[in-house]
């Protein structure tokens, strides 16, 4: 199985990296791909260019061969829709290889607002990151769509190509890219919130200021 973890990563930080590491272990993924978004649909324009965000991401995962980067959204023109990304990846991997779309709880609860969202379940399983012990109410249309899809055991995901939903408790570090950008704009140092190599490039090139 291959994990797909999309986002603007503006900038990448330990909150992203730790959850990616834990999910790869819990689901026994052979690889996890970070998919940086070029032009997001559900939020404003990223603070720095796609090229710089990619360079920061490359620095962050340079010593982790199990964490890779897929640049398909950066190479595509227009807005980034996950359904198109999954279709693209599905065409390039080995036939029958399951994909697992990794999303946070907030993104999952808003899934019905995504473009062609029901098609996502035809292309991948969905792994939802959640804080330990957190309970929430899934909205009606989404609840109806997933009621027969929730996996009782993580191992169920490997038995089919797509269509299952699982909820994973992960260590949710209270680190926010928004807060990191705010700190940098105020001249504060984000040391220990992101990898040193990422921090050094941000400071050297005066990014986010």
N, C-alpha and C positions, 0 to 999 in steps of 0.2 A: 504494500500500500504506500502511496505517496501523499503526504500532507501538503495542502495549499493554504498559505497564510498571507492574505492580502492586506494592504494598508498603504498609507502615504509614507509612514516611517519618517516623520518630519520633526525631529530626527529619531533614528533608531535608538532604543535605550534598553536597560536591563529588564524592564517590565516585559517587553516584546521577547527578548532572548530567553528569559527564564521560562516563560510559559511555552515557548516553542520547544525548548529542551525537554520539559516535563511531558508534553503531549507526545512527542516522538517516542519517549520511553514507554509511556502508558499504553500507546496503541501499537507499539513495536513497528513503527514506520521504517521502511528502508531508507527513506529520505524525506526531508521537509523543505519545501520551496517557499522562500519569501517572494511575494509578487508585488513589487512596488507599483503603486498606481500613478499614472501620469496626470490624468485629469479627473479627480473624483466627482461623483454625481451628488453625493449627500452631504458635502461640506465645502467650505471655501477653498480657494486656490492654496496650495502649499506655500510655505514661506520662502523656500529656496528652490532652485531649479531641479528638475528630475535628474539631471546629470549629477548634481552635487549630492542629492539624497541617495542615489545609487552608489556613489563613491564612499559615502559614509557607511552604507550597508555592507559594502564589500569589505571594508576595514573591520567591521564588527564580526563577520563570520569567517574571516580569513583562516583562523585556526580550528574551524569546526567543519570538517568535510561532509558531515551528515546534514548540515544546514547549507542549502544552496540558494541561488537567486535565479528567478525566471524573469526576463526582461520583456516578455511579450506585450505587456500593457504599455510599456514605455515606447515600444516600436510601432504601436498602433495609433492611428490618428483618431481624433475625436475623444469623446468621453469613454471612461473605462467601465464596462459592464461585466460582472463576474460570470454571467452565463456564457458570454463570448470567450472569456479566458478559459473556463473549464472545457469548452468545446475544442478550443485550440490545443490545450494540453492533452486532451483525450485522444486527439488524432496523432500525436507524436509519441506517446508512450506505447509500450507493448500491449497488444489487444487483450482485453480482459483484466488489465491492471486496475484495481480499485483506486479511486481518488478520494481524499477526505478533505472537505472544505472546513477550515478552522475559523470560527467566529467567536467574538465575545458575546456575553449575554445580551447586552444592549442592542448590538447589531442583529442578533437572532430575533429578539422581540419585534424588531422593525422589518423583518425579512419580507413581509407581504408588500412592502413598499419598494422592493427591488424590481428591476426590469425582468420580466418573464421568470419570476421567482419559483414557480412550481417546476419549471424545467430543471432547476438546480438539482432536484432529487433524482432526475433521470441521468444526471451526469456524475454525481458524487454522493458520498455519505456526508453528513454534517456533524462535526464535533463542536459542541458548545462549551466554551470555557466559563467556569463559574467559581465563585468564592466558596470555600468549604461551608456546608450547612445552609447555603442561601436558598430560599424558596421564592418563587415568583409565579404570577398568573400569566399563562400564555394566552394572547388574544384569540378570539373566536375562530377566525378564518385559518390562522396558523395552527391552532390547536386541532382543528378538524383535519388538517392536512397531515399532521404528524402522529395522530393517535395510534395508527397501526405501524408506525415506523420506528418508534423508540426501542432501542436495543437494550435487552436486559443485561447482556454481557458485552464487553468491548470486543471480544473475539468474534462476535457475530458479523462484524464489519468485513472480515476477511472472506466470508462465505459468498458474497455477492459483489457486483461491481459498484453499485450505488443504491441510494434510497433509504438508508438507515440514519437515525439520529441518535447521538449519544451525548450525555452530559458528563463533563469531566471536572472534578474539583482540582484546581491548580493554585499554586502560590501566586496570589495577586499582589504584586509589589505596588505600593501606592506611588507610582511614578507616572507623571503625565508629560507628554511631549509639549503640551500647551504651557505647562509650568516651566519646563526647561527653556522654552523660547522666551518666556517672560523674564526669567532670571538673566538670560544672556542680554536681553534688551536693557536690563537695569545694571548690567556690568557685574553681575554675580557669577560665581564659579559653580558649574554643575558637576564638579568632581564626585565620583562614586555613584552617580545616577546613570551613567553610560560608560561604555568601554573607554579606556584612556586614549586609544588611537583615534576614536571618534571625537572625543573632547579636544584632543590636540589639533586635529584638522579644523574643527569649528573655530577654535581660538586663532590659529595661524591665519586662516582665510577670512576671519572676521564675519563669519556667517551668523545669521539671525540677529544682527545688531542694527 
